[in-house]
């Protein structure tokens, strides 16, 4: 629903290569041997419902996943149907907020989120350039609310300049499309990732 061209294309490539949820969990089985930071899975609801929501949460916990981001899981359904399963499996749940989210709803989402809040930088698809002067006004507003959770900003964060711009106000930034673009430039994932991170953080 919100994915731009890069994310959609990467999804098509993954499916063509035989990617499934079972394959994902197989890949994650030994991750805690080397990965010691929080790991959060992000998905739309449909594939998880096809897999079985409870089974998905149990498997996520078993392999060491820390939390979930499911942008199209409505607030009401989380509170009354799915939230208990998330909590029983000791998974954090991250809600998204946007510049158009009213304060009352924002505070409700903040109260139900654990881990952090995902602050969508603007009402556009992923990977699109953003006017960060407008984004700054939104992030100042979020910061002034004194929220329970830290908030991380996503959508349009692609380089050192945009990363630094949002982190004047936020607790971190989420980069998707720019990283996937970088990965398409070669086959050495470790080297590409190292170079990409250095370009953002140094």
RAGI-V948786 format. One record per residue. N is the residue number from 1. BURIAL is I if it has 9 or more other C-alpha atoms within 8 Angstrom, else O. Layout:
N/BURIAL  N/BURIAL
This chain:
1/O  2/O  3/I  4/I  5/O  6/I  7/I  8/I  9/O  10/I  11/O  12/O  13/O  14/I  15/I  16/O  17/O  18/O  19/I  20/O  21/O  22/O  23/O  24/I  25/I  26/O  27/O  28/I  29/I  30/O  31/I  32/I  33/O  34/O  35/O  36/O  37/O  38/O  39/O  40/I  41/O  42/O  43/I  44/I  45/I  46/O  47/O  48/I  49/O  50/O  51/I  52/O  53/I  54/O  55/O  56/I  57/I  58/I  59/I  60/I  61/I  62/O  63/I  64/I  65/I  66/I  67/I  68/I  69/I  70/I  71/I  72/O  73/I  74/O  75/O  76/O  77/I  78/I  79/I  80/O  81/O  82/I  83/I  84/I  85/I  86/I  87/I  88/O  89/I  90/O  91/I  92/I  93/I  94/I  95/I  96/I  97/I  98/I  99/I  100/O  101/O  102/O  103/O  104/O  105/O  106/I  107/I  108/O  109/I  110/I  111/O  112/O  113/I  114/I  115/I  116/I  117/I  118/I  119/I  120/I  121/I  122/I  123/O  124/O  125/I  126/I  127/I  128/I  129/O  130/O  131/O  132/I  133/O  134/O  135/I  136/I  137/O  138/I  139/I  140/I  141/O  142/I  143/I  144/O  145/O  146/O  147/I  148/O  149/I  150/I  151/I  152/I  153/I  154/I  155/I  156/I  157/I  158/I  159/I  160/I  161/O  162/I  163/I  164/O  165/I  166/I  167/I  168/O  169/I  170/I  171/O  172/I  173/I  174/I  175/I  176/I  177/I  178/I  179/I  180/I  181/I  182/I  183/I  184/O  185/O  186/O  187/O  188/O  189/O  190/O  191/O  192/I  193/I  194/O  195/O  196/I  197/O  198/O  199/I  200/I  201/O  202/O
